């Protein structure tokens, strides 16, 4: 059974659920969908309390310490302003931090605290260009200061001790102003919106429109305002007939918000203009979902924005909304059976073993496929075999032990004429996969009756064609849980030899006695394909084909296991048959068609 990830985890949060849905590959033009943070970053100047690359100046990264002839001290941290010039964050005893700038921009002047800037600070602008270039020649700086100070410097810090007041030109004295840090950040944020949207920075009307929009969206000097909210407030202010400025606003949103090229923007603009107001004003709090849905519509204008809102409302109200009809139609499916697998966290002993080996865990959250696999494959043994050769039918415990010890051979296999879903050099091939203990040490651990927890297996894979072998995605798993005479569990891991495991999550293998008194051998899983090589080399342009191929390989692996178990039982004098093969997942094609409906729909995009 293959399901939407969010629909499996009993304690999954709404935010996680929405993010899983936002990762549905609704078009063939982008992989994954995490658009909001890059969008937000474009409109949020850096926080001056935590100076970081690339805004820090090229020289004197630890700042400039200044002492005046009267003994007053300042610390000035140079940074690169929005104008690509050097401004300084000043710390002065007894005052809140402030910024000095020579930008000579009228809007900054409206925030000027009207306090005179000390000449010792203004003197920084005699050598600001040297700082920008990374020039740390103190002799040159001393000459620019006309020998009014003694200087000392380390690799990252400059110290200036003025012996006399520096001589400055009238022009420099008039230009340099001080602005409170918070106000400087507000002004810089306003300017960034103006510049990114393409409005005239000297048009005071738009400057104050953006300022009001930021205030309405709860701008905080130390936290970014939501840019979708800001765009909406700006849109509400612009007169409808002012198509030029509205188009500039939309263009900026489509460029910075959903990363469209200029050509894509031109093609999408007529349609986006009809839905922009609804997109900007949406009440959906998961902004990635908003942006990713909009990008989906840009790729396919037949998709309807209102259906995305309906979908969001449906899954917020009921995390199982997309799968209700599947569950109701299949009595074999019980989501509760899989909650433990989905919620499973590797124990401390397993993490310690991974740390010792230099390996890392690869939890289900690292999968990147559009849907998550939830499956069940089982074999019922109707006549017990004699595996140990004592001429008596084996007991349940003996069969369970034999299944585990022989698992590597039983789980390995081939698939002839396997059909790949992705277009490429090879459309079909004979493929193979092999489960092997990662090393001799792991083989010894696996053979132990009571000490096989934390055994590591590697999974080799390939095909007859060279290209198939090049694309083969190797993998590795670790035994993260064991219950004697019942089951064991694999969790996916990343190793230097195999890289990432093709699937992320947990798979359980085991046995039990059913209601008919028969022994059942089974495997079940909750995992998500991590379509690493195929997605990056061959399949990234072809919609869900890479996901489909991975899940098809998984199905071939576990149906092969069923047949190998049956053959193993029969070879040892027993009888067995396939009991169940269940797999369901959200069908993205069906979901896409439902999202194109011009009227509300009952979302039920199931695929058996």
Secondary structure as GFF3:
##gff-version 3
##sequence-region A 1 608
A	DSSP	beta_strand	2	3	.	.	.	ID=ss1
A	DSSP	three_ten_helix	5	7	.	.	.	ID=ss2
A	DSSP	alpha_helix	14	22	.	.	.	ID=ss3
A	DSSP	alpha_helix	36	42	.	.	.	ID=ss4
A	DSSP	three_ten_helix	48	50	.	.	.	ID=ss5
A	DSSP	beta_strand	64	67	.	.	.	ID=ss6
A	DSSP	beta_strand	73	80	.	.	.	ID=ss7
A	DSSP	beta_strand	86	92	.	.	.	ID=ss8
A	DSSP	beta_strand	98	101	.	.	.	ID=ss9
A	DSSP	alpha_helix	106	109	.	.	.	ID=ss10
A	DSSP	alpha_helix	119	122	.	.	.	ID=ss11
A	DSSP	three_ten_helix	123	126	.	.	.	ID=ss12
A	DSSP	alpha_helix	128	133	.	.	.	ID=ss13
A	DSSP	alpha_helix	138	144	.	.	.	ID=ss14
A	DSSP	beta_strand	149	153	.	.	.	ID=ss15
A	DSSP	beta_strand	158	162	.	.	.	ID=ss16
A	DSSP	alpha_helix	170	175	.	.	.	ID=ss17
A	DSSP	beta_strand	177	180	.	.	.	ID=ss18
A	DSSP	alpha_helix	181	197	.	.	.	ID=ss19
A	DSSP	alpha_helix	204	216	.	.	.	ID=ss20
A	DSSP	alpha_helix	227	237	.	.	.	ID=ss21
A	DSSP	alpha_helix	243	252	.	.	.	ID=ss22
A	DSSP	pi_helix	253	257	.	.	.	ID=ss23
A	DSSP	alpha_helix	258	258	.	.	.	ID=ss24
A	DSSP	alpha_helix	262	280	.	.	.	ID=ss25
A	DSSP	alpha_helix	287	299	.	.	.	ID=ss26
A	DSSP	alpha_helix	305	317	.	.	.	ID=ss27
A	DSSP	three_ten_helix	321	323	.	.	.	ID=ss28
A	DSSP	alpha_helix	324	329	.	.	.	ID=ss29
A	DSSP	alpha_helix	336	343	.	.	.	ID=ss30
A	DSSP	alpha_helix	348	357	.	.	.	ID=ss31
A	DSSP	beta_strand	360	361	.	.	.	ID=ss32
A	DSSP	three_ten_helix	364	366	.	.	.	ID=ss33
A	DSSP	beta_strand	372	383	.	.	.	ID=ss34
A	DSSP	alpha_helix	396	405	.	.	.	ID=ss35
A	DSSP	alpha_helix	407	411	.	.	.	ID=ss36
A	DSSP	beta_strand	413	419	.	.	.	ID=ss37
A	DSSP	beta_strand	428	437	.	.	.	ID=ss38
A	DSSP	alpha_helix	440	447	.	.	.	ID=ss39
A	DSSP	beta_strand	456	463	.	.	.	ID=ss40
A	DSSP	alpha_helix	466	471	.	.	.	ID=ss41
A	DSSP	beta_strand	475	483	.	.	.	ID=ss42
A	DSSP	beta_strand	487	494	.	.	.	ID=ss43
A	DSSP	beta_strand	503	513	.	.	.	ID=ss44
A	DSSP	beta_strand	519	529	.	.	.	ID=ss45
A	DSSP	alpha_helix	532	534	.	.	.	ID=ss46
A	DSSP	pi_helix	535	539	.	.	.	ID=ss47
A	DSSP	alpha_helix	545	571	.	.	.	ID=ss48
A	DSSP	beta_strand	575	586	.	.	.	ID=ss49
A	DSSP	alpha_helix	588	594	.	.	.	ID=ss50
A	DSSP	beta_strand	606	607	.	.	.	ID=ss51
###
